[in-house]
Amino acid sequence: MTTALITGSTAGIGAAFARRLAADGHNLVLVARDTKRLQDQATELHDRHGIEAEVLTADLATDPGIEAVAARLSDRRSPVDLLVNNAGFGNKGRYLDVSMADELKMLKVHCEAVLRLTSAASEAMRERGRGGVVNVASVAAFVPRGTYGASKAWVVQFTQGAAKDLAGSGVRLMALCPGFVRTEFHQRAGMGTDNIPGWMWLDADKLVAAALSDLAHGRTLSIPDPRYKALMALVKVAPRGLLGGVTSRTGRKYGPQ
């Protein structure tokens, strides 16, 4: 049986990955900050699917947290075959309204942790000649929209660049770019969701199924829904100045900064 490690596993997209991978027969390493929620999740997945679910409590906004997960990914005696870098969050407020401490915390989780964990996993996977990494980004990566979008743009560029460097090694890397997904994301950031149109919402389980299919097909970028694929196609041809104004207004109305 193969093993998948998922950060931010107890809610949202991370929980959907855990459910799907457990149902497919993968053992799991579940990573999040809340030990009780992790233990409850591990017990449920073990009882339902008969897989082994290991719990690793870690805060990826801290060096010790990142180091603990990197050490687990580097363990050659119990190898991880798939890494899902899902942990992340949004800050409520416009640029300069958010504290520098919170901005740096976001970059720590979205960029530094992704870099260090991807590197730890990829090095071990390259030695074995197989493995995969899914780095969860966002469609916000493709529009000029503040710190959140900038951090996710870094995830996309890093992942696709690293995928090219590791081509032929047996290690597959993919950036996953969802739109709005019904998770705890907005609630944790203190953002309302009543004004977001119904058609913009994605189902987390369907999103994960599409993402895993894209990874299996060797894609380095996954936008797992036709609606958002169409929107991103429009973004590519829209004038940059016009796009900046539209996304600024849309971001203040719908999304994180």
C-alpha positions as CSV (number, residue, x, y, z in Angstrom):
1,M,0.0,0.0,0.0
2,T,1.2,3.5,-0.8
3,T,1.3,6.4,1.7
4,A,0.0,10.0,1.1
5,L,0.8,12.9,3.4
6,I,-1.7,15.7,3.5
7,T,-1.2,19.1,5.2
8,G,-4.3,20.9,6.4
9,S,-6.0,17.5,6.3
10,T,-8.9,18.1,8.8
11,A,-11.1,20.4,6.7
12,G,-12.0,21.5,3.2
13,I,-9.9,20.3,0.3
14,G,-7.4,18.5,2.5
15,A,-10.2,16.5,4.1
16,A,-11.6,15.7,0.7
17,F,-8.2,14.4,-0.4
18,A,-8.0,12.3,2.8
19,R,-11.4,10.7,2.1
20,R,-10.7,9.9,-1.5
21,L,-7.2,8.6,-0.9
22,A,-8.3,6.4,2.0
23,A,-11.2,5.1,-0.1
24,D,-8.7,4.2,-2.8
25,G,-6.6,2.2,-0.3
26,H,-3.8,4.6,0.5
27,N,-2.3,4.8,4.0
28,L,-2.2,8.4,5.2
29,V,-0.1,10.8,7.2
30,L,-2.5,13.5,8.4
31,V,-1.0,16.9,9.3
32,A,-2.7,19.9,10.9
33,R,-2.5,22.0,14.1
34,D,-5.4,20.4,16.1
35,T,-4.4,17.1,17.6
36,K,-8.0,16.1,18.6
37,R,-9.4,16.7,15.2
38,L,-6.5,14.8,13.6
39,Q,-7.1,11.8,15.9
40,D,-10.8,11.8,15.2
41,Q,-10.2,12.0,11.5
42,A,-7.6,9.2,11.6
43,T,-10.0,6.9,13.6
44,E,-12.9,7.5,11.2
45,L,-10.8,6.8,8.1
46,H,-9.2,3.7,9.6
47,D,-12.6,2.3,10.7
48,R,-14.3,3.1,7.4
49,H,-11.6,2.0,5.0
50,G,-9.2,-0.2,6.9
51,I,-6.2,1.9,6.1
52,E,-3.5,3.1,8.5
53,A,-3.7,6.8,9.4
54,E,-0.8,8.4,11.1
55,V,-1.2,11.7,13.0
56,L,1.3,14.5,12.9
57,T,0.5,17.7,14.7
58,A,2.4,20.7,13.2
59,D,2.0,24.4,12.7
60,L,3.5,25.2,9.3
61,A,3.7,28.9,10.2
62,T,6.7,27.9,12.4
63,D,10.1,26.4,11.7
64,P,9.6,23.5,14.1
65,G,6.4,22.6,12.4
66,I,7.9,22.7,8.9
67,E,10.9,20.7,10.1
68,A,8.8,18.0,11.7
69,V,6.8,17.4,8.5
70,A,10.0,17.6,6.4
71,A,11.6,15.0,8.6
72,R,8.6,12.7,8.1
73,L,8.8,13.2,4.3
74,S,12.5,12.3,4.4
75,D,12.1,9.1,6.3
76,R,13.4,6.4,3.9
77,R,12.1,3.6,6.2
78,S,8.5,4.6,5.8
79,P,8.3,6.4,2.4
80,V,5.7,8.9,1.4
81,D,4.5,8.4,-2.2
82,L,2.2,11.4,-2.5
83,L,2.5,14.8,-0.9
84,V,-0.5,17.1,-0.9
85,N,0.6,20.6,0.2
86,N,-2.9,21.9,1.1
87,A,-2.5,24.0,4.3
88,G,-3.2,27.7,3.8
89,F,-5.4,30.6,4.8
90,G,-6.6,34.1,3.8
91,N,-6.3,37.4,5.6
92,K,-9.3,39.7,5.8
93,G,-8.5,43.3,4.8
94,R,-6.8,45.2,2.0
95,Y,-3.0,45.7,1.6
96,L,-1.6,47.8,4.5
97,D,-4.8,47.0,6.5
98,V,-3.4,43.6,7.4
99,S,-0.5,43.5,9.9
100,M,3.0,42.7,8.6
101,A,3.1,39.7,11.0
102,D,0.0,38.2,9.4
103,E,1.4,38.9,5.9
104,L,4.6,37.1,6.8
105,K,2.8,34.2,8.3
106,M,0.9,33.7,5.1
107,L,4.1,33.7,3.1
108,K,5.6,31.2,5.6
109,V,2.8,28.8,5.0
110,H,2.1,29.3,1.3
111,C,5.6,29.7,0.1
112,E,8.4,28.7,2.5
113,A,6.6,25.6,3.8
114,V,5.6,24.5,0.2
115,L,9.2,24.9,-0.9
116,R,10.7,23.0,2.0
117,L,8.2,20.2,2.0
118,T,8.2,19.8,-1.7
119,S,12.0,19.6,-1.7
120,A,12.1,17.0,1.1
121,A,9.5,14.8,-0.6
122,S,10.9,15.2,-4.1
123,E,14.5,14.3,-3.0
124,A,13.3,11.0,-1.4
125,M,10.9,10.3,-4.3
126,R,13.7,10.8,-6.9
127,E,15.9,8.3,-5.2
128,R,13.0,5.7,-5.5
129,G,12.2,6.8,-9.1
130,R,8.5,7.5,-8.3
131,G,6.2,9.8,-6.4
132,G,3.9,12.8,-6.7
133,V,3.4,16.2,-5.2
134,V,0.2,18.3,-5.4
135,N,0.6,21.9,-4.4
136,V,-2.7,23.6,-3.8
137,A,-2.8,27.1,-5.2
138,S,-5.8,29.0,-6.5
139,V,-7.2,30.7,-9.6
140,A,-6.3,33.9,-7.7
141,A,-2.8,33.1,-8.9
142,F,-3.7,34.4,-12.4
143,V,-5.0,37.8,-11.5
144,P,-3.4,40.8,-9.9
145,R,-5.0,40.6,-6.4
146,G,-2.8,41.3,-3.4
147,T,-0.7,39.1,-1.2
148,Y,-2.9,36.0,-1.3
149,G,-2.9,35.9,-5.1
150,A,0.8,36.7,-5.2
151,S,1.6,33.9,-2.9
152,K,-0.4,31.4,-4.9
153,A,1.2,32.7,-8.1
154,W,4.5,31.8,-6.6
155,V,3.2,28.3,-5.9
156,V,2.2,27.8,-9.5
157,Q,5.5,29.1,-10.9
158,F,7.6,27.1,-8.5
159,T,5.7,23.9,-9.1
160,Q,5.7,24.1,-12.8
161,G,9.4,25.0,-12.9
162,A,10.3,22.2,-10.5
163,A,8.2,19.8,-12.6
164,K,10.4,20.6,-15.6
165,D,13.6,20.1,-13.7
166,L,12.4,16.7,-12.5
167,A,11.0,15.5,-15.8
168,G,12.1,11.9,-16.4
169,S,12.9,11.2,-12.8
170,G,9.5,9.5,-12.0
171,V,8.5,12.4,-9.7
172,R,5.4,14.3,-10.8
173,L,4.5,17.8,-9.6
174,M,1.3,19.6,-10.1
175,A,-0.2,22.9,-9.0
176,L,-3.9,22.7,-8.2
177,C,-5.9,25.9,-8.8
178,P,-9.5,25.7,-7.6
179,G,-12.0,28.5,-7.4
180,F,-14.5,29.0,-4.5
181,V,-14.9,25.7,-2.6
182,R,-17.3,25.1,0.3
183,T,-14.9,24.8,3.1
184,E,-14.0,26.5,6.4
185,F,-11.6,28.9,4.6
186,H,-13.8,32.0,4.5
187,Q,-15.2,31.4,8.0
188,R,-11.7,31.2,9.5
189,A,-10.8,34.4,7.8
190,G,-13.9,36.1,9.0
191,M,-15.2,36.6,5.4
192,G,-18.9,36.4,4.5
193,T,-20.0,34.2,1.6
194,D,-23.6,35.2,1.1
195,N,-22.8,37.5,-1.8
196,I,-20.9,34.8,-3.8
197,P,-23.0,33.6,-6.7
198,G,-24.0,29.9,-6.5
199,W,-22.5,29.0,-9.8
200,M,-19.0,29.9,-8.5
201,W,-19.0,27.3,-5.8
202,L,-17.2,23.9,-6.4
203,D,-17.7,20.6,-4.6
204,A,-14.5,19.5,-2.8
205,D,-14.9,15.8,-3.5
206,K,-15.4,16.4,-7.3
207,L,-12.5,18.8,-7.3
208,V,-10.2,16.2,-5.8
209,A,-11.3,13.5,-8.2
210,A,-10.5,15.9,-11.1
211,A,-7.2,16.8,-9.6
212,L,-6.1,13.2,-9.1
213,S,-7.0,12.5,-12.7
214,D,-5.0,15.4,-13.9
215,L,-2.0,14.2,-11.9
216,A,-2.3,10.7,-13.3
217,H,-2.2,12.2,-16.8
218,G,1.0,14.0,-16.1
219,R,-0.4,17.6,-16.0
220,T,1.6,20.2,-14.1
221,L,-1.4,22.5,-13.8
222,S,-4.9,21.6,-12.8
223,I,-7.9,24.0,-13.0
224,P,-10.5,21.3,-12.2
225,D,-13.8,22.8,-13.5
226,P,-15.0,23.9,-17.0
227,R,-16.4,27.2,-15.5
228,Y,-13.1,28.3,-14.1
229,K,-11.2,27.1,-17.2
230,A,-13.3,29.4,-19.2
231,L,-12.8,32.3,-16.8
232,M,-9.0,31.8,-16.8
233,A,-9.0,31.7,-20.6
234,L,-10.7,35.2,-20.6
235,V,-8.1,36.4,-18.0
236,K,-5.3,35.5,-20.5
237,V,-6.6,37.8,-23.2
238,A,-8.0,40.7,-21.0
239,P,-5.9,43.9,-20.9
240,R,-3.8,44.0,-17.7
241,G,-5.0,47.4,-16.6
242,L,-8.7,46.5,-17.0
243,L,-8.1,43.2,-15.3
244,G,-6.4,44.9,-12.3
245,G,-9.4,47.1,-11.7
246,V,-12.0,44.3,-12.1
247,T,-10.1,41.9,-9.8
248,S,-9.6,44.6,-7.2
249,R,-13.3,45.2,-7.0
250,T,-14.1,41.5,-7.1
251,G,-11.5,40.6,-4.5
252,R,-12.9,43.2,-2.1
253,K,-16.4,41.7,-2.6
254,Y,-15.7,38.0,-2.7
255,G,-12.2,36.9,-1.6
256,P,-9.1,37.2,0.6
257,Q,-6.6,40.0,0.1
